[in-house]
Amino acid sequence: MSSNLLMKGDPVPFAKSMSKLVNNKEFSDIKFIVGEERRHIFAHRCILVSRCEVFRAMFAEQVMRENSGKVPLVLTDTEPDIFMIVLEFIYTNCATLSGKTVVDVLASSIEYGLEELRKVCNAYLIQNLSELTACETIQAAVTYGQDLLRNTVLAFIEEHTVTVFKHPRFEELSEESLAVILQSNRLKMDEMDILATVINWALVNATVQRIPTLQAISKVIKHVRLPLLSEDELQKVERENETNQVVPIEMVSAAWRFHALHRSDGINPQTRLRRGTTSRDSHHGLTPWED
């Protein structure tokens, strides 16, 4: 007696055939009006609800509210090109992604609860990770709570710290993303250079947001490790701070206090060396970096 066995056909021809239905008005039974340009995009309810619970709930609510299945759904906050990629994935289980679209598609995958599309976007970002894309990618990972992606990008930044920190996109990092980076012990950069880069980031963001520099830097400067600097470097920071006032005075005082005591509790990240920290005579008493 033979047993039932699921045999899988070639998915490529199936995907090609299904792609012909994307935005095909023939036999469609739902119309979306998408984006500020109000582009009309056609779809098929049975396909959408079979693949996406968000669409199922959306159509159910529409029928209850309008008592009709023929009223167009208006999606003003969605870019038509991004919505088309979402539909492409729903119909074919494939997505045509690019560096310009992947982050927005990732956001839409989360919005529509499309877990497989989310994974595809993450895979694309990881495969195309480089010094040119690292800042944008970790920004996306932090913004949309993609922990695996965040850890992967952070490991890349730790190996290419100087190049990434000098890239123009570094200035576009959010304070949340920059804080994630600065908490790493594995950065291959000396603390004096890290401080200079963070101050420059703050100056740019203060100008863009039209806020005081001290306000712009307040949530990230605490992750810069001033005790790693020498006494001469701390004096330089104090002198420059009299003019630009970007480093909180209490942080400078805490660094001087460490220099006076040369004692670390092994817990405070401020007194932990980074992988890229240049050795200084004042470092005895500091906690070595660990993997």
N, C-alpha and C positions, 0 to 999 in steps of 0.2 A: 504493500500500500504506500503510495507516494505521499509525501508531506507537502504542505503549502510552503512556498519559498518566495519571498519578495525579490524579484529581479529588476534591477535598475537599468533603464535605458540611458542613452547619451543625453546629458542635460543641455548641451550646447544647442542642438536644433530646437529643443523645447523653448529655451530662452529666446532664440531668434524669432520663433513664431509668436511668442507672447509679447515681444517688444513691438510687434505690429499693432497691438491693441492700445499701446500707450498714447494717450491724447488722440484717440481715434473716435471721431464723432459717430461713426456707424455702430449701431447697436448699443451705444452708451446710454446710461440712464441717470447720470449725475453730471452736473456742470459746476466747476469751481471758477470763481472770479478772483484772480490771484494778484496780489501786489498793488502798488500805487498806480501802475499802468493798467490795471484791471484786465489782465489777459485772461481769456476764456480757455480753460483746460477741461477736457472731457475724460470721464472714467466710467468704471463699471462697479456698481455697488457690491455685487457678489464677490468679486475679486478682492476689493478693499476690505470688506468685513471678514473675509476668510484669513487675511494676513495681518490685520491690525485692529486691536480692540478699541483703540482711540476712535477710529473711523466708525466702528460699530456703534459706539456710544454717541458719536456725533450725529449719525443718521437717525438713531432712535430719538434723540432729542429734537432733531429737525422735524420729524414726522409728528411728534407730540405737540410741538409748538405751532407748526404751520398746517398740520393735518393734511400734508401733501408731500409726496416724494419728488416733486418736480421743481421745487424752488432752488435756485443756485445757492451754493455755499460760498460766502465771501471770506477770503483769507487775506486781509489787507497787510498783515505784518509778515508775510512770507514772500520771498523773492521767487518769481516764476521759475527761473532756471534751477533754483534749489528744489523747489517742489517737483519739478520734472524728474530730477534725479531720484527723489524719494519714490515717485511713482514707478520709475524704471526698476528700482530694487523690488518694490512690492510685486510687480508683474513678472520679473525675470530672475530675481535673486542675485542680480548683478548691479553694480553701480559704476558709472563712468565718472571718476573723480579727478580733480586737478588740485594744485596747490592753492588756487583761488577759491575753490568751492568746498574743500573737504571740511574745514572748520564749521561752516554754516550747515553742511549736511550732517555733521556730527551733532550739532545742536538740534536739528530737526529729528534725528534718529531718537534722541532722548525725549523730545517733545511728543513724538508719536509712539513711543514705546517699542521701537523696532530694534531689538537687542542684536540681531545679526548684522544689521546695517551699522550699528554702533561699533561692533567688532571690526567690520570691514574698514571703517574710517580710522580706527586706532591702528590697524595693520598698515594702512596706507601711510599714516603719519610716521610710524616707526621705520618703514622701508625707505622713506624719503628724508630721514633725519640727517641733518648736516649742520655745519656752523652757520649756514644761512637761514636755516629753518628752526633752530633750537629754541630761540626766544618765543617765536609764535606758537610753537608746539607745546612748550611747558605752560604758556599762558592758557592755551585751550584746555590742557589737562587739568590745571588748577580751577579754571572757571567752571568746567563741566564735571568736576569730581571724578576724573578718570585716573584712579590711583596707580594702576599698572603702567599706563602711559607716562604719568608724572615720574615714576621711579626710573623708567627707562631713559627718559630725557635727562633727568638729573644725573644719572650715571654718565651720560654722554657729556654733559656740561662739566662734570668733575674731571673728565679726561682732556677737555679742550677749553679750560676755563678762560685763559687769556684771550683766545680768538673770539669766543662768544661774548665776553665782557666788552670787547672793543668793537663789536658789530653795532652798526647804527640802530638795529632793532632792539638792542638792549635798553635804550632809553624809553621804549614804548611798553616795557614790562609794567604790569600793575604792581602795587605794593605787596599784594598777597603772593604773587609769583616770585617777586624778588626776595621776599622773606623766606620762602621755601628754599631757595638757592643758598641764601646766606647762612642757613642753619647747618649746612653740610660741613663735616670735618675733612672731606676729601677734596676740597677745591685746590687746584694746583696754581695758587696765586698767593703772593705775600700780602699780609694784612694792610700794609701801607698803601699798596696798589688797590686793594679792595676798597679801602676807605675813600681814596681819590675817585674811584669809579662810582661809588654810591653817592658821593657828594655831587658829582657831575650829573648823575641821574636825577637827583633831587632838584638841582638848579633848573634843569630842563622842564621837569614836571611842574615845578612851582610857577614857571613862566607860562606854561600851557594852561594850567588850571587857575592862574592868577591868584595864588595863595602864597603866604609866607613860606620861605624855604624850610624853616624849622617845622612847620606844619606838614609839608610834603614829605619830609624825611623821618617824621616821628615814629612811624610803625616799622621802619626797616633799620634805622641806625642802631637800635638796641641789639641787632645781630652781628654788628661789627665788633671785633674783639680787640679793644684798645689795650688791654694788658699785654698783648703780644708785641706792642711797640717798645722801642728802647726809650730811655729817659729823654734823650735828645729829640727823638721823634715826637714824644708827647709834648715837649716844650714847643715844638713847631706847630703842632695841632692847636695848642692853646693860643699861640700868637695869631695864627690865621683865623681862629675862631672869634677873636676880638673884632674882626672885620665882617666875616660872613655869618657868624652865629648859627651854625648848622649842627654842631655837636653839643648835645645837652651837657651842661656843666657837671651834673652829677655823674655822668659816665666818665668824664675826665678825672674827677675826684676819685672814683672807684679804681681807676687804673693806677693813679698815684698811690693809693692805699695798698694795692697789691705790691707795687714796687718797694714800698716801705717794709712790708711784712714777708714778701716772697713765700706766701703760703696759699695753697689751693686745696679746696675740699674735695676735689676730684669730680664734683657734680656740676658746678657752675660752668656752662659752655663758654663763658667769657674768658676763662683761664685754661682753655683746651687748645693746644696747637692744631693747626690745620696741616694737611699733607704738604701744601706748598709754602708753608711758613719758612722764611729765611731764618737761620739760626742766629740768635743774639746772646750776648753774655747774660742778659737779664732774664733768660728763660728758665733758669733753674727754679724749681718749685711749680712750674707749669705742668699740666697734664698732657702727656703725648697723645697724638691723634690715634684713633683706632678704627679698624674697618667696621 
